[in-house]
């Protein structure tokens, strides 16, 4: 009898642990090289506990719609229209080229990698600013449903599956290159060295069904909204922060954002613009290494293919 009670207690404990893990957000980086954090890595899959799967900034490291790492995709998020985020080109397969210079040899224009993936996966494209109409027209021209391009502007929200999505300001640029437009207009823009305006760039705040709130910075510098909106209003507990410098925040600026403005419980480094790791270990002297040293909270390096799980407080509990 005593043995049966012990077995029952063990079963209850295991069931509780299993349920706790089932309530976590899963984050899977889709970088250019397995087990590494490389120069062009931006893409993440964020999977809600209820199974809703969001692809964030597919860029050039997702090998098109047939990339086996994608699986089911319900939502495609695009922070802005630059080619390394929306996907002007992409790698032919994982581990193509070098970590510092992936071989992005497959052209995705004028459609973009993000549109091709959304079309193939029958996913919604959720964006803010003036981007939704652009994506709607792309979907329509390819035989897709233009209503799958959904708008959500600053201060508003939209729920897809178990995830509530809103856009937040980013300080960057957001031009549509001529190659994404095509035709005579596209040629004229390129010849003039101009881009078409797509409204301001965005970051995202995602509220998941387990209560976890996540901030995705996109490409940005320091903004007041990272304090007033992201921390004070939405209360983000996990942040994905760009650290690449020159084009966006550098590691020191990003550490200031984390330490003084957002104050999350943990952070995932992003957009480092360097071969940040070798053999899965951070290379000393890199921007990524500097950011880790200066941040006051745990920093997780998005090693491609490694699934990390976060609880509702934004603490990494598995795959860390």
Buried (B, 14 or more C-beta within 10 A) or exposed (E): EEEEEEEEEEEEEEEEEEEEBEBBBBBBBBBBBEEBBBBBBBBBBBBBBEEBBBBBBBBBBBBBBEBEBBEEBBBBBBBBBBBBBBBBBBBEBBBBBEBBEBBBEBEBBBBBBBBBBBBBBEBBBBBBBBBBBBBBEBBBEEEBEBEBBBBBBBEEBBEBBBBBBBBBBBBBBBBBBBBBBEEEEBEEBBEEEEBBEBBBBBBBBBBBBBBBBBBBBBBBBBBEBBBEBBBEBBBBBBBBBBBBBEBBBBBBBBBBBBBEBBBBBBBBBBBBBBBBBEEEEBBEEBBBBBBBEBBEBBBBBBBBBBEBBBBBBBBBEEBE
